[in-house]
Amino acid sequence: MKYVSTRGASSGQSFTDILLEGLAPDGGLAVPEQWPRIMPVKLQAMRDLAYPQLAFEILRFFSDDFPGGALKRIVDKTYTKEIFGTPEITPLRPLGNNLHLLGLSNGPTLAFKDIALQLLGNLFEQVLEEKDRRLTIVGATSGDTGSAAEYALRGKSRVKVFMLSPHNRMSPFQRAQMFSLQDANIFNIAVEGTFDECQDVVKAVNADAAFKARHSIGAVNSINWARVAAQVVYYFKGYFAATQSNDQQVSFAVPSGNFGNIFAGYVAKQMGLPIRRLVLATNENDVLDEFFRTGRYRPRATADTHETSSPSMDISKASNFERFIWDIVGGDGEKVRWLFGQVAKEGGFDLSREKEWEKVEEDSGFVSGKSTHADRLATIKEVKAMHGVIIDPHTADGVKLAKRYAEPRYPMICLETALPVKFEATIIEALGEPAPRPPGFHDLESKPQRFDILKPDAEALKRYIADR
Ligand SMILES: *Cc1c(COP(=O)(O)O)cnc(C)c1O
């Protein structure tokens, strides 16, 4: 399996080559040259595999240059009951009327990002060891990604993590999750400013090529291909759990922000998993809903991004979307470059007048919709009343749209992207009481916290990193 850039200027790279990379040098994203196809016999053989074995079979398609023995050891070490709470790793629960909830949020930070990042941490460790390299991760977070990255990389001897977050702007739970880590390789930096200012500082540090090389600075952001690949696995797992045989089709409903989670579902479909619909749910930040309804892609500026009660979806420029466009235009890097050039020049592009739009409408499986704060509250209430299950605000956005697009003949699997305990204020608003805490999280906020406060200043951050 070789990888190319979505903008066509690099090709022939291996999985190990792209594992530690961010953007390709031409500004594109790494994608496999072609999608692996799983034959029906093979799909049948996968049906009863336990999660780590299934992960091995699927990830092997994408990483044939990575030693098989090492991959086996890594998936076995990553996907355990100790780390993810159940031997199924992603248990499926019924929500009535052929709706199901796929539990993706039972990892260390209680959000689905753990599933990919726990694996990524162990893959990094292996590759750094082999190449005798070190890595400095510098990132900015407003919540879920930063903590999932820290829990994946804590205690790894060749990695240091510098994570910026806006001072006093995360929920007390999210802040305690990150700041209570005492590992010597984790540095939490509370920036006196907004999330955007944190991101600007990270970008400025990355723009200093000499500094970047000197400290081998890398990222674990959502464009990392291995994260997408790891997420493909639970679409298979969910499919097998919801069906009796492989001639059935299922649909998935996915609360979306950076388009990483649902794109993994699209990859699963291209690999031959019988997926009928991919229901893309947005919150008030509805750029992707507009695209799938009209063919017009108009990403908004940061200043026009709403702050909502499903904050991990407050994104107006979905970083993985370019991978989808690349596939829709048949892997034509020139065309991808032209389209995203239009975004830079004209603020967007309109695919509805291009021949490819038919492919999006007819074959991609995508349908979409938008969910608002009021929808979120109503859905949380309804699901609790009817099924006794408390879902988080992001999951509620997905369930809201799942109901709109559900068809009686086909199971509809809603992805649970976080546990409700992370978003206490909204749960109290919806239900009048907080969600119960999972075991091990009762005294989280009273644990000692370790962090430093910095001004939003790239030079200050560089000094901070250099000193450590
Ligand atoms: C990251 C996140 C999302 C969005 O996922 P994408 O892969 O960015 O589309 C949705 N819900 C929660 C809780 C998240 O943490």
The ligand as a MOL file (V3000), in Angstrom:
LIG
                    3D

  0  0  0     0  0            999 V3000
M  V30 BEGIN CTAB
M  V30 COUNTS 15 15 0 0 0
M  V30 BEGIN ATOM
M  V30 1 C -13.8300 15.2390 17.8670 0
M  V30 2 C -15.2590 15.0460 18.2310 0
M  V30 3 C -16.2840 15.0510 17.2610 0
M  V30 4 C -16.0160 15.3310 15.7980 0
M  V30 5 O -15.3170 14.3020 15.1730 0
M  V30 6 P -14.6050 14.5520 13.7400 0
M  V30 7 O -13.7830 13.3620 13.4970 0
M  V30 8 O -13.7600 15.7930 13.9570 0
M  V30 9 O -15.6660 14.7810 12.7380 0
M  V30 10 C -17.5790 14.7970 17.6640 0
M  V30 11 N -17.8660 14.5860 18.9610 0
M  V30 12 C -16.9160 14.5720 19.9340 0
M  V30 13 C -17.3120 14.3450 21.3440 0
M  V30 14 C -15.5740 14.8090 19.6080 0
M  V30 15 O -14.6360 14.8060 20.5690 0
M  V30 END ATOM
M  V30 BEGIN BOND
M  V30 1 1 1 2
M  V30 2 1 2 3
M  V30 3 2 2 14
M  V30 4 1 3 4
M  V30 5 2 3 10
M  V30 6 1 4 5
M  V30 7 1 5 6
M  V30 8 2 6 7
M  V30 9 1 6 8
M  V30 10 1 6 9
M  V30 11 1 10 11
M  V30 12 2 11 12
M  V30 13 1 12 13
M  V30 14 1 12 14
M  V30 15 1 14 15
M  V30 END BOND
M  V30 END CTAB
M  END
